[in-house]
Amino acid sequence: MNDKTRDDPQEQTSTTPEPVTGEASMDPAASHDGDPGAQQSSSSALYVGLGIALLLIVAVTSLYLGGRDPLHPDDRFALALEAVRERNAPVVVTQTRILEEKQIPGYEDKLHVLKGYISLYLDDYDTALLELEAAIEHEDVTIKAAAFALAGELMHKVNELDQAIKLLSSAIQLDPEYQNAHRLLGAIYFDIGLMQNAIGHLSQVAMLAPDDAMPHRFMGLIHKDYEQYRQAINNYRESLKREPFQTQREEILVELAESQIHLLRYKDAFGTLELALSSPKVLGLRADCLRHLDRNDEAKEQLELALELDETQYDALLLKGILQLESNQLQDARKTLELAVNYYPRDDRCRYKLIEVYRELNETELVAKNLEIYEPLREQRRRFSELNMEAIKQPEDIELRFELGFLANALDKKKLAVSWLRTALNMDPSHEKAAQLLQEILAEGNNRP
């Protein structure tokens, strides 16, 4: 970090030429041949000048390396604190070490927040807690905000979510643009099912980090689960716009297409699916889109490809039965839809189409038997959609979230059921019904082949 331009020794060294007597000659050889002593004197002066220049360069270099820091301590600390916010551990460690070695008066209290981050990074939670507690007491608002945010992260790591929320909220009160505090609060609220709170913080992250694709990806997922498909579509598109080839690209494309299908935007959905890699799910959804675009032959090709890869693929299996029913291939439709109902016994759409087939075949007893199953499923689906809207308006209602978990399980939406039941238990750990149902669902999942 030498700065030669500040004080270039060579600029301080000059040689005054000897006055020339007699006729001046433009031939260097002629002048040197005429005075060998002058040549030797000139060379000596040049060597002396170079020697002085080298000595000055060494002196300046020694001055910097021997203790004079080109960065002011305040600049080093600001650099380290910014690295804390950016999760850049190597920079934090390097700058903290330098500041510790300098033993600068007044910096001991400032270093607590940096040491707390390093300890947290190394999973040394006890040391991190002590350092961050000291940092929180500092009068500097920037230090306090960082300390609160890091303490909130620590509480999240040890699953003390209530404390984590309080500490992270304190960080945001001191610094409303503390990106990582918003990010972690969004993740916590997402995990415990307080989706409106999650969206609020994810929106802040999206604004503060215009290149970050993650916030819109999760907001899309939330809106899709709440059956708010228009908002979900906008979120998914923005996520892909920010980072077209992100790790979760395939999942986003499928979720975007499903949202478009729910709004009957089959042409848009098919265009989305054309961007996705072929998988049983993608092939099944493409087939569904092609059928609604009156391209039945192509739809059949896609669904057969899907079923070759996975005979249980829901979209393809249901569509195959529908097409057979529409073509009056009743026995084939019966076989296909009975298989679908066997794989998806709690799906009302498959069962309804099977009832249509039984009616066409005059199987009155089977119609009556399946109606007894179908009608409660239809009502549960209606109630589930209704409660999704209510959950947004009533973020503190525990029983509502338990009922959503119960209904999701009844409709064979296992992941959603687990999510809602965990939300209810986070809000009330003593909720026995939620705990029992969650345990049953997880045990059933573990017992599946």
C-alpha beads as a LAMMPS data file, in Angstrom:
LAMMPS data file: protein, C-alpha beads

449 atoms
448 bonds

1 atom types
1 bond types

-500.0 500.0 xlo xhi
-500.0 500.0 ylo yhi
-500.0 500.0 zlo zhi

Masses

1 110.0

Atoms # bond

1 1 1 0.000 0.000 0.000
2 1 1 2.966 2.338 -0.745
3 1 1 2.024 5.740 -2.124
4 1 1 4.987 6.953 -4.145
5 1 1 3.046 9.830 -5.647
6 1 1 2.784 11.604 -2.305
7 1 1 6.545 12.235 -2.004
8 1 1 8.597 10.978 -4.939
9 1 1 12.279 11.061 -3.852
10 1 1 13.406 11.270 -7.443
11 1 1 11.698 14.615 -7.855
12 1 1 13.749 16.011 -4.937
13 1 1 17.112 14.981 -6.555
14 1 1 18.529 17.110 -9.345
15 1 1 21.983 17.555 -10.879
16 1 1 23.217 20.903 -12.160
17 1 1 25.140 20.521 -15.471
18 1 1 28.663 21.913 -15.794
19 1 1 28.842 25.065 -17.948
20 1 1 30.094 24.328 -21.451
21 1 1 33.037 26.369 -22.768
22 1 1 34.145 26.624 -26.325
23 1 1 32.048 25.429 -29.239
24 1 1 29.059 23.326 -28.377
25 1 1 28.834 20.024 -30.198
26 1 1 25.636 18.004 -30.944
27 1 1 27.728 14.809 -31.107
28 1 1 27.752 13.010 -27.712
29 1 1 30.738 10.955 -28.738
30 1 1 32.674 14.030 -29.596
31 1 1 32.053 15.690 -26.241
32 1 1 32.904 12.526 -24.246
33 1 1 36.009 11.825 -26.252
34 1 1 37.124 15.341 -25.597
35 1 1 36.770 15.101 -21.762
36 1 1 36.986 11.620 -20.138
37 1 1 36.979 13.162 -16.640
38 1 1 33.677 14.876 -17.273
39 1 1 32.162 11.512 -18.343
40 1 1 33.296 9.847 -15.098
41 1 1 31.973 12.753 -12.993
42 1 1 28.571 12.615 -14.688
43 1 1 28.246 8.840 -14.060
44 1 1 29.125 9.255 -10.377
45 1 1 26.497 11.941 -9.935
46 1 1 23.892 9.661 -11.533
47 1 1 24.715 6.780 -9.163
48 1 1 24.524 9.098 -6.150
49 1 1 21.113 10.348 -7.259
50 1 1 19.764 6.817 -7.719
51 1 1 21.104 5.806 -4.324
52 1 1 19.350 8.692 -2.589
53 1 1 16.103 7.842 -4.395
54 1 1 16.287 4.203 -3.300
55 1 1 16.960 5.195 0.299
56 1 1 13.921 7.462 0.332
57 1 1 11.698 4.728 -1.154
58 1 1 12.866 2.284 1.519
59 1 1 12.238 4.895 4.213
60 1 1 8.673 5.581 3.017
61 1 1 7.901 1.847 2.718
62 1 1 9.256 1.195 6.207
63 1 1 7.124 4.013 7.564
64 1 1 3.925 2.386 6.275
65 1 1 4.845 -1.202 7.065
66 1 1 6.284 -0.303 10.409
67 1 1 3.120 1.124 11.923
68 1 1 1.503 3.866 9.872
69 1 1 -1.903 2.464 8.724
70 1 1 -3.174 3.828 5.404
71 1 1 -6.754 3.293 6.714
72 1 1 -8.088 5.237 9.678
73 1 1 -9.461 2.958 12.441
74 1 1 -12.930 4.420 11.926
75 1 1 -12.758 3.424 8.268
76 1 1 -11.649 -0.098 9.184
77 1 1 -14.491 -0.473 11.664
78 1 1 -17.056 0.849 9.158
79 1 1 -15.719 -1.627 6.593
80 1 1 -16.072 -4.499 9.071
81 1 1 -19.581 -3.472 10.150
82 1 1 -20.719 -3.274 6.538
83 1 1 -19.253 -6.753 6.021
84 1 1 -21.382 -7.962 8.950
85 1 1 -24.490 -6.754 7.135
86 1 1 -23.327 -8.366 3.897
87 1 1 -22.437 -11.681 5.634
88 1 1 -18.803 -11.399 4.518
89 1 1 -17.020 -13.311 7.276
90 1 1 -13.426 -13.098 5.899
91 1 1 -13.527 -9.299 5.841
92 1 1 -14.969 -9.137 9.359
93 1 1 -12.287 -11.469 10.703
94 1 1 -9.431 -9.620 8.970
95 1 1 -10.481 -6.136 10.043
96 1 1 -11.252 -7.247 13.613
97 1 1 -7.797 -8.788 13.941
98 1 1 -6.107 -5.614 12.708
99 1 1 -8.136 -3.403 15.063
100 1 1 -7.379 -5.704 18.009
101 1 1 -3.642 -5.639 17.275
102 1 1 -3.626 -1.839 17.202
103 1 1 -5.121 -1.691 20.721
104 1 1 -6.671 1.671 19.932
105 1 1 -8.173 3.457 22.970
106 1 1 -11.976 3.585 22.830
107 1 1 -12.364 0.691 20.386
108 1 1 -12.710 -2.165 22.859
109 1 1 -16.456 -1.569 23.281
110 1 1 -16.961 -1.228 19.537
111 1 1 -15.377 -4.591 18.827
112 1 1 -18.018 -6.557 20.770
113 1 1 -20.396 -6.576 17.780
114 1 1 -17.663 -7.840 15.440
115 1 1 -16.564 -10.541 17.872
116 1 1 -20.209 -11.520 18.367
117 1 1 -20.627 -12.013 14.625
118 1 1 -17.455 -14.121 14.400
119 1 1 -18.551 -16.323 17.320
120 1 1 -22.001 -16.734 15.779
121 1 1 -20.391 -17.637 12.458
122 1 1 -18.371 -20.341 14.268
123 1 1 -21.516 -21.624 16.081
124 1 1 -20.027 -20.604 19.436
125 1 1 -23.369 -19.428 20.758
126 1 1 -22.375 -18.835 24.388
127 1 1 -19.527 -16.490 23.456
128 1 1 -21.638 -14.823 20.785
129 1 1 -24.391 -14.119 23.302
130 1 1 -21.976 -12.464 25.760
131 1 1 -20.419 -10.300 23.050
132 1 1 -23.760 -9.260 21.573
133 1 1 -25.278 -8.430 24.949
134 1 1 -22.381 -6.025 25.481
135 1 1 -22.772 -4.602 21.961
136 1 1 -26.484 -3.918 22.473
137 1 1 -25.557 -1.539 25.315
138 1 1 -23.413 0.606 23.003
139 1 1 -24.689 4.125 22.370
140 1 1 -23.978 4.027 18.615
141 1 1 -27.270 3.277 16.802
142 1 1 -25.559 1.456 13.929
143 1 1 -23.769 -0.875 16.343
144 1 1 -26.949 -1.480 18.357
145 1 1 -28.964 -2.315 15.231
146 1 1 -26.364 -4.838 14.073
147 1 1 -26.154 -6.350 17.568
148 1 1 -29.949 -6.751 17.809
149 1 1 -30.059 -8.356 14.348
150 1 1 -27.258 -10.807 15.176
151 1 1 -28.835 -11.648 18.540
152 1 1 -32.114 -12.324 16.717
153 1 1 -30.284 -14.638 14.341
154 1 1 -28.763 -16.451 17.313
155 1 1 -32.198 -16.928 18.914
156 1 1 -33.509 -18.284 15.621
157 1 1 -30.670 -20.805 15.485
158 1 1 -31.559 -22.108 18.950
159 1 1 -35.295 -22.128 18.046
160 1 1 -36.288 -19.346 20.456
161 1 1 -38.587 -17.807 17.883
162 1 1 -40.424 -15.342 20.127
163 1 1 -37.129 -13.855 21.277
164 1 1 -35.825 -13.854 17.705
165 1 1 -38.840 -11.859 16.515
166 1 1 -38.451 -9.291 19.302
167 1 1 -34.737 -8.773 18.712
168 1 1 -35.039 -8.571 14.937
169 1 1 -37.920 -6.115 15.272
170 1 1 -35.742 -3.974 17.550
171 1 1 -33.029 -3.945 14.879
172 1 1 -35.541 -2.725 12.289
173 1 1 -36.820 -0.011 14.633
174 1 1 -33.284 1.359 14.848
175 1 1 -32.552 0.809 11.155
176 1 1 -35.647 0.269 8.945
177 1 1 -33.402 -0.725 6.031
178 1 1 -31.574 -3.540 7.819
179 1 1 -31.989 -6.087 5.040
180 1 1 -30.977 -9.262 6.864
181 1 1 -33.345 -8.540 9.755
182 1 1 -36.260 -8.246 7.305
183 1 1 -35.094 -11.381 5.500
184 1 1 -34.939 -13.503 8.652
185 1 1 -38.256 -12.179 9.982
186 1 1 -39.849 -13.063 6.638
187 1 1 -38.478 -16.604 6.922
188 1 1 -39.646 -17.000 10.538
189 1 1 -43.158 -15.755 9.830
190 1 1 -43.301 -18.019 6.755
191 1 1 -42.306 -21.031 8.866
192 1 1 -44.877 -20.343 11.594
193 1 1 -47.647 -19.600 9.093
194 1 1 -48.128 -15.857 9.684
195 1 1 -48.070 -15.248 5.963
196 1 1 -49.194 -11.623 5.913
197 1 1 -46.332 -10.724 8.243
198 1 1 -43.990 -12.746 6.051
199 1 1 -45.116 -10.900 2.927
200 1 1 -44.560 -7.533 4.641
201 1 1 -40.910 -8.297 5.370
202 1 1 -40.272 -10.117 2.095
203 1 1 -41.573 -7.039 0.279
204 1 1 -39.022 -4.922 2.138
205 1 1 -36.217 -7.280 1.138
206 1 1 -37.377 -7.135 -2.477
207 1 1 -37.230 -3.339 -2.364
208 1 1 -33.857 -3.142 -0.589
209 1 1 -32.252 -5.842 -2.777
210 1 1 -33.507 -5.269 -6.340
211 1 1 -31.402 -8.141 -7.726
212 1 1 -32.562 -10.732 -5.174
213 1 1 -34.997 -13.280 -6.663
214 1 1 -35.775 -15.047 -3.371
215 1 1 -38.427 -12.693 -1.874
216 1 1 -40.733 -12.857 -4.883
217 1 1 -40.306 -16.622 -5.126
218 1 1 -41.611 -17.063 -1.567
219 1 1 -44.346 -14.448 -1.953
220 1 1 -45.497 -16.358 -5.032
221 1 1 -45.630 -19.584 -3.036
222 1 1 -47.626 -17.899 -0.266
223 1 1 -50.162 -16.379 -2.650
224 1 1 -50.521 -19.683 -4.495
225 1 1 -51.215 -21.561 -1.256
226 1 1 -53.814 -18.923 -0.390
227 1 1 -55.301 -19.418 -3.890
228 1 1 -54.503 -15.817 -4.812
229 1 1 -53.291 -16.799 -8.242
230 1 1 -52.985 -13.380 -9.876
231 1 1 -50.594 -12.162 -7.203
232 1 1 -48.723 -15.463 -7.371
233 1 1 -48.228 -15.094 -11.132
234 1 1 -46.822 -11.579 -10.728
235 1 1 -44.435 -12.747 -8.005
236 1 1 -43.160 -15.742 -9.947
237 1 1 -42.560 -13.642 -13.052
238 1 1 -40.628 -11.028 -11.104
239 1 1 -38.495 -13.706 -9.462
240 1 1 -37.592 -15.179 -12.851
241 1 1 -36.947 -11.712 -14.256
242 1 1 -34.455 -10.997 -11.482
243 1 1 -32.651 -14.316 -11.823
244 1 1 -33.769 -16.358 -14.862
245 1 1 -31.610 -19.418 -14.134
246 1 1 -31.851 -19.633 -10.365
247 1 1 -31.604 -22.950 -8.530
248 1 1 -35.385 -23.273 -8.126
249 1 1 -36.193 -22.328 -11.718
250 1 1 -38.018 -25.606 -12.526
251 1 1 -40.202 -25.459 -9.416
252 1 1 -41.097 -21.831 -10.128
253 1 1 -42.054 -22.587 -13.737
254 1 1 -44.358 -25.421 -12.629
255 1 1 -45.956 -23.307 -9.871
256 1 1 -46.402 -20.405 -12.299
257 1 1 -48.060 -22.686 -14.865
258 1 1 -50.371 -24.189 -12.215
259 1 1 -51.448 -20.683 -11.197
260 1 1 -52.139 -19.776 -14.826
261 1 1 -54.176 -22.978 -15.294
262 1 1 -56.304 -22.135 -12.241
263 1 1 -57.187 -18.860 -13.978
264 1 1 -57.897 -20.767 -17.243
265 1 1 -54.968 -19.082 -18.987
266 1 1 -54.041 -22.238 -20.871
267 1 1 -52.078 -20.577 -23.655
268 1 1 -49.901 -18.692 -21.161
269 1 1 -49.473 -21.839 -19.066
270 1 1 -48.386 -23.896 -22.072
271 1 1 -45.835 -21.206 -22.976
272 1 1 -44.479 -21.348 -19.426
273 1 1 -44.244 -25.153 -19.513
274 1 1 -42.363 -25.049 -22.812
275 1 1 -39.555 -23.333 -20.868
276 1 1 -39.412 -26.152 -18.312
277 1 1 -37.517 -29.423 -18.541
278 1 1 -39.698 -32.418 -19.361
279 1 1 -40.813 -34.376 -16.297
280 1 1 -43.952 -36.418 -15.581
281 1 1 -45.524 -33.394 -13.892
282 1 1 -44.618 -30.993 -16.714
283 1 1 -45.807 -33.438 -19.383
284 1 1 -49.101 -33.932 -17.545
285 1 1 -49.702 -30.190 -17.271
286 1 1 -48.766 -29.651 -20.919
287 1 1 -51.330 -32.291 -21.877
288 1 1 -54.009 -30.504 -19.848
289 1 1 -53.221 -27.193 -21.589
290 1 1 -53.221 -28.771 -25.052
291 1 1 -56.607 -30.365 -24.424
292 1 1 -58.129 -26.978 -23.525
293 1 1 -56.507 -25.489 -26.628
294 1 1 -58.315 -28.111 -28.760
295 1 1 -55.092 -29.943 -29.585
296 1 1 -56.253 -33.359 -28.393
297 1 1 -53.870 -35.501 -30.417
298 1 1 -50.873 -33.640 -28.978
299 1 1 -52.451 -33.816 -25.533
300 1 1 -52.682 -37.620 -25.793
301 1 1 -49.021 -37.847 -26.805
302 1 1 -47.943 -35.785 -23.818
303 1 1 -50.041 -37.662 -21.273
304 1 1 -48.836 -41.048 -22.542
305 1 1 -45.236 -39.860 -22.193
306 1 1 -46.021 -38.725 -18.663
307 1 1 -47.567 -42.047 -17.692
308 1 1 -44.671 -43.992 -19.203
309 1 1 -42.389 -42.144 -16.782
310 1 1 -44.807 -42.275 -13.838
311 1 1 -48.017 -44.306 -13.979
312 1 1 -49.387 -42.411 -10.969
313 1 1 -48.965 -38.908 -12.437
314 1 1 -52.154 -37.172 -11.349
315 1 1 -52.754 -34.671 -14.163
316 1 1 -52.090 -37.203 -16.920
317 1 1 -54.151 -39.964 -15.286
318 1 1 -57.167 -37.715 -14.739
319 1 1 -56.955 -36.267 -18.256
320 1 1 -56.679 -39.715 -19.835
321 1 1 -59.896 -40.781 -18.095
322 1 1 -61.661 -37.568 -19.156
323 1 1 -60.661 -37.995 -22.804
324 1 1 -61.797 -41.619 -22.773
325 1 1 -65.135 -40.566 -21.255
326 1 1 -65.590 -37.830 -23.872
327 1 1 -64.802 -40.393 -26.613
328 1 1 -67.422 -42.759 -25.115
329 1 1 -64.737 -45.341 -24.313
330 1 1 -66.573 -46.086 -21.090
331 1 1 -64.858 -49.295 -20.022
332 1 1 -61.413 -47.774 -20.624
333 1 1 -62.473 -44.617 -18.780
334 1 1 -63.755 -46.728 -15.884
335 1 1 -60.469 -48.595 -15.641
336 1 1 -58.378 -45.403 -15.791
337 1 1 -60.470 -43.423 -13.295
338 1 1 -60.777 -46.305 -10.833
339 1 1 -56.979 -46.425 -10.894
340 1 1 -56.849 -42.654 -10.315
341 1 1 -59.252 -42.894 -7.364
342 1 1 -57.169 -45.729 -5.941
343 1 1 -54.054 -43.541 -6.065
344 1 1 -55.868 -40.363 -4.943
345 1 1 -58.815 -41.477 -2.761
346 1 1 -59.382 -37.993 -1.310
347 1 1 -59.383 -36.109 -4.579
348 1 1 -62.876 -34.906 -5.434
349 1 1 -62.175 -34.298 -9.157
350 1 1 -61.146 -37.884 -9.902
351 1 1 -64.104 -39.269 -7.974
352 1 1 -66.587 -36.937 -9.686
353 1 1 -65.441 -38.057 -13.155
354 1 1 -65.666 -41.692 -12.046
355 1 1 -69.267 -41.068 -10.888
356 1 1 -70.039 -39.719 -14.389
357 1 1 -68.693 -42.930 -15.902
358 1 1 -70.787 -45.074 -13.516
359 1 1 -73.895 -43.086 -14.489
360 1 1 -73.240 -43.711 -18.162
361 1 1 -72.883 -47.422 -17.369
362 1 1 -76.056 -47.397 -15.224
363 1 1 -74.081 -48.545 -12.159
364 1 1 -76.575 -46.974 -9.719
365 1 1 -75.208 -48.613 -6.578
366 1 1 -71.673 -47.466 -7.367
367 1 1 -72.967 -43.973 -8.115
368 1 1 -74.688 -43.794 -4.723
369 1 1 -71.689 -45.225 -2.886
370 1 1 -69.249 -42.774 -4.436
371 1 1 -71.570 -39.792 -3.969
372 1 1 -71.427 -40.446 -0.224
373 1 1 -67.683 -39.957 -0.429
374 1 1 -67.671 -37.180 -3.017
375 1 1 -70.099 -34.745 -1.423
376 1 1 -68.165 -34.353 1.860
377 1 1 -64.949 -33.924 -0.170
378 1 1 -66.559 -31.179 -2.262
379 1 1 -67.734 -29.397 0.866
380 1 1 -64.303 -29.699 2.452
381 1 1 -62.690 -28.200 -0.639
382 1 1 -65.149 -25.283 -0.570
383 1 1 -64.522 -24.735 3.135
384 1 1 -60.756 -24.929 2.634
385 1 1 -60.829 -22.179 -0.001
386 1 1 -63.038 -20.052 2.225
387 1 1 -60.740 -20.417 5.245
388 1 1 -57.681 -19.494 3.197
389 1 1 -59.211 -16.047 2.744
390 1 1 -60.231 -15.840 6.393
391 1 1 -56.711 -16.703 7.550
392 1 1 -55.388 -13.520 5.951
393 1 1 -57.902 -11.394 7.858
394 1 1 -57.404 -13.254 11.168
395 1 1 -53.647 -13.789 11.646
396 1 1 -53.995 -14.679 15.346
397 1 1 -56.776 -17.282 15.082
398 1 1 -55.280 -20.601 16.205
399 1 1 -58.403 -22.737 15.706
400 1 1 -58.793 -21.485 12.169
401 1 1 -55.270 -22.689 11.392
402 1 1 -55.912 -26.041 13.008
403 1 1 -59.033 -26.448 10.850
404 1 1 -57.023 -25.556 7.751
405 1 1 -54.538 -28.287 8.685
406 1 1 -57.364 -30.754 9.289
407 1 1 -59.003 -29.947 5.945
408 1 1 -55.729 -30.043 4.028
409 1 1 -55.120 -33.531 5.380
410 1 1 -58.663 -34.593 4.475
411 1 1 -58.020 -33.359 0.920
412 1 1 -54.692 -35.230 0.789
413 1 1 -52.658 -32.006 0.755
414 1 1 -50.059 -33.368 3.155
415 1 1 -47.454 -30.631 2.910
416 1 1 -50.033 -27.915 3.498
417 1 1 -51.519 -29.891 6.370
418 1 1 -48.134 -30.163 8.088
419 1 1 -47.507 -26.447 7.541
420 1 1 -50.828 -25.344 9.045
421 1 1 -50.616 -27.726 11.990
422 1 1 -47.096 -26.558 12.815
423 1 1 -48.350 -22.999 12.633
424 1 1 -51.087 -23.791 15.154
425 1 1 -48.566 -25.467 17.454
426 1 1 -46.148 -22.547 17.214
427 1 1 -48.961 -20.273 18.323
428 1 1 -50.138 -22.696 21.031
429 1 1 -47.713 -25.534 21.899
430 1 1 -50.371 -27.124 24.130
431 1 1 -52.866 -27.665 21.283
432 1 1 -53.374 -31.424 21.693
433 1 1 -55.476 -32.035 18.576
434 1 1 -52.940 -30.308 16.332
435 1 1 -50.064 -32.227 17.910
436 1 1 -51.847 -35.581 17.558
437 1 1 -52.876 -35.033 13.922
438 1 1 -49.399 -33.808 12.997
439 1 1 -47.851 -36.893 14.578
440 1 1 -50.245 -39.162 12.637
441 1 1 -49.448 -37.470 9.312
442 1 1 -45.694 -37.672 9.864
443 1 1 -45.917 -41.323 10.940
444 1 1 -47.993 -42.131 7.853
445 1 1 -45.364 -40.482 5.661
446 1 1 -42.562 -42.461 7.283
447 1 1 -44.429 -45.720 6.762
448 1 1 -44.943 -45.208 3.037
449 1 1 -42.798 -47.416 0.801

Bonds

1 1 1 2
2 1 2 3
3 1 3 4
4 1 4 5
5 1 5 6
6 1 6 7
7 1 7 8
8 1 8 9
9 1 9 10
10 1 10 11
11 1 11 12
12 1 12 13
13 1 13 14
14 1 14 15
15 1 15 16
16 1 16 17
17 1 17 18
18 1 18 19
19 1 19 20
20 1 20 21
21 1 21 22
22 1 22 23
23 1 23 24
24 1 24 25
25 1 25 26
26 1 26 27
27 1 27 28
28 1 28 29
29 1 29 30
30 1 30 31
31 1 31 32
32 1 32 33
33 1 33 34
34 1 34 35
35 1 35 36
36 1 36 37
37 1 37 38
38 1 38 39
39 1 39 40
40 1 40 41
41 1 41 42
42 1 42 43
43 1 43 44
44 1 44 45
45 1 45 46
46 1 46 47
47 1 47 48
48 1 48 49
49 1 49 50
50 1 50 51
51 1 51 52
52 1 52 53
53 1 53 54
54 1 54 55
55 1 55 56
56 1 56 57
57 1 57 58
58 1 58 59
59 1 59 60
60 1 60 61
61 1 61 62
62 1 62 63
63 1 63 64
64 1 64 65
65 1 65 66
66 1 66 67
67 1 67 68
68 1 68 69
69 1 69 70
70 1 70 71
71 1 71 72
72 1 72 73
73 1 73 74
74 1 74 75
75 1 75 76
76 1 76 77
77 1 77 78
78 1 78 79
79 1 79 80
80 1 80 81
81 1 81 82
82 1 82 83
83 1 83 84
84 1 84 85
85 1 85 86
86 1 86 87
87 1 87 88
88 1 88 89
89 1 89 90
90 1 90 91
91 1 91 92
92 1 92 93
93 1 93 94
94 1 94 95
95 1 95 96
96 1 96 97
97 1 97 98
98 1 98 99
99 1 99 100
100 1 100 101
101 1 101 102
102 1 102 103
103 1 103 104
104 1 104 105
105 1 105 106
106 1 106 107
107 1 107 108
108 1 108 109
109 1 109 110
110 1 110 111
111 1 111 112
112 1 112 113
113 1 113 114
114 1 114 115
115 1 115 116
116 1 116 117
117 1 117 118
118 1 118 119
119 1 119 120
120 1 120 121
121 1 121 122
122 1 122 123
123 1 123 124
124 1 124 125
125 1 125 126
126 1 126 127
127 1 127 128
128 1 128 129
129 1 129 130
130 1 130 131
131 1 131 132
132 1 132 133
133 1 133 134
134 1 134 135
135 1 135 136
136 1 136 137
137 1 137 138
138 1 138 139
139 1 139 140
140 1 140 141
141 1 141 142
142 1 142 143
143 1 143 144
144 1 144 145
145 1 145 146
146 1 146 147
147 1 147 148
148 1 148 149
149 1 149 150
150 1 150 151
151 1 151 152
152 1 152 153
153 1 153 154
154 1 154 155
155 1 155 156
156 1 156 157
157 1 157 158
158 1 158 159
159 1 159 160
160 1 160 161
161 1 161 162
162 1 162 163
163 1 163 164
164 1 164 165
165 1 165 166
166 1 166 167
167 1 167 168
168 1 168 169
169 1 169 170
170 1 170 171
171 1 171 172
172 1 172 173
173 1 173 174
174 1 174 175
175 1 175 176
176 1 176 177
177 1 177 178
178 1 178 179
179 1 179 180
180 1 180 181
181 1 181 182
182 1 182 183
183 1 183 184
184 1 184 185
185 1 185 186
186 1 186 187
187 1 187 188
188 1 188 189
189 1 189 190
190 1 190 191
191 1 191 192
192 1 192 193
193 1 193 194
194 1 194 195
195 1 195 196
196 1 196 197
197 1 197 198
198 1 198 199
199 1 199 200
200 1 200 201
201 1 201 202
202 1 202 203
203 1 203 204
204 1 204 205
205 1 205 206
206 1 206 207
207 1 207 208
208 1 208 209
209 1 209 210
210 1 210 211
211 1 211 212
212 1 212 213
213 1 213 214
214 1 214 215
215 1 215 216
216 1 216 217
217 1 217 218
218 1 218 219
219 1 219 220
220 1 220 221
221 1 221 222
222 1 222 223
223 1 223 224
224 1 224 225
225 1 225 226
226 1 226 227
227 1 227 228
228 1 228 229
229 1 229 230
230 1 230 231
231 1 231 232
232 1 232 233
233 1 233 234
234 1 234 235
235 1 235 236
236 1 236 237
237 1 237 238
238 1 238 239
239 1 239 240
240 1 240 241
241 1 241 242
242 1 242 243
243 1 243 244
244 1 244 245
245 1 245 246
246 1 246 247
247 1 247 248
248 1 248 249
249 1 249 250
250 1 250 251
251 1 251 252
252 1 252 253
253 1 253 254
254 1 254 255
255 1 255 256
256 1 256 257
257 1 257 258
258 1 258 259
259 1 259 260
260 1 260 261
261 1 261 262
262 1 262 263
263 1 263 264
264 1 264 265
265 1 265 266
266 1 266 267
267 1 267 268
268 1 268 269
269 1 269 270
270 1 270 271
271 1 271 272
272 1 272 273
273 1 273 274
274 1 274 275
275 1 275 276
276 1 276 277
277 1 277 278
278 1 278 279
279 1 279 280
280 1 280 281
281 1 281 282
282 1 282 283
283 1 283 284
284 1 284 285
285 1 285 286
286 1 286 287
287 1 287 288
288 1 288 289
289 1 289 290
290 1 290 291
291 1 291 292
292 1 292 293
293 1 293 294
294 1 294 295
295 1 295 296
296 1 296 297
297 1 297 298
298 1 298 299
299 1 299 300
300 1 300 301
301 1 301 302
302 1 302 303
303 1 303 304
304 1 304 305
305 1 305 306
306 1 306 307
307 1 307 308
308 1 308 309
309 1 309 310
310 1 310 311
311 1 311 312
312 1 312 313
313 1 313 314
314 1 314 315
315 1 315 316
316 1 316 317
317 1 317 318
318 1 318 319
319 1 319 320
320 1 320 321
321 1 321 322
322 1 322 323
323 1 323 324
324 1 324 325
325 1 325 326
326 1 326 327
327 1 327 328
328 1 328 329
329 1 329 330
330 1 330 331
331 1 331 332
332 1 332 333
333 1 333 334
334 1 334 335
335 1 335 336
336 1 336 337
337 1 337 338
338 1 338 339
339 1 339 340
340 1 340 341
341 1 341 342
342 1 342 343
343 1 343 344
344 1 344 345
345 1 345 346
346 1 346 347
347 1 347 348
348 1 348 349
349 1 349 350
350 1 350 351
351 1 351 352
352 1 352 353
353 1 353 354
354 1 354 355
355 1 355 356
356 1 356 357
357 1 357 358
358 1 358 359
359 1 359 360
360 1 360 361
361 1 361 362
362 1 362 363
363 1 363 364
364 1 364 365
365 1 365 366
366 1 366 367
367 1 367 368
368 1 368 369
369 1 369 370
370 1 370 371
371 1 371 372
372 1 372 373
373 1 373 374
374 1 374 375
375 1 375 376
376 1 376 377
377 1 377 378
378 1 378 379
379 1 379 380
380 1 380 381
381 1 381 382
382 1 382 383
383 1 383 384
384 1 384 385
385 1 385 386
386 1 386 387
387 1 387 388
388 1 388 389
389 1 389 390
390 1 390 391
391 1 391 392
392 1 392 393
393 1 393 394
394 1 394 395
395 1 395 396
396 1 396 397
397 1 397 398
398 1 398 399
399 1 399 400
400 1 400 401
401 1 401 402
402 1 402 403
403 1 403 404
404 1 404 405
405 1 405 406
406 1 406 407
407 1 407 408
408 1 408 409
409 1 409 410
410 1 410 411
411 1 411 412
412 1 412 413
413 1 413 414
414 1 414 415
415 1 415 416
416 1 416 417
417 1 417 418
418 1 418 419
419 1 419 420
420 1 420 421
421 1 421 422
422 1 422 423
423 1 423 424
424 1 424 425
425 1 425 426
426 1 426 427
427 1 427 428
428 1 428 429
429 1 429 430
430 1 430 431
431 1 431 432
432 1 432 433
433 1 433 434
434 1 434 435
435 1 435 436
436 1 436 437
437 1 437 438
438 1 438 439
439 1 439 440
440 1 440 441
441 1 441 442
442 1 442 443
443 1 443 444
444 1 444 445
445 1 445 446
446 1 446 447
447 1 447 448
448 1 448 449
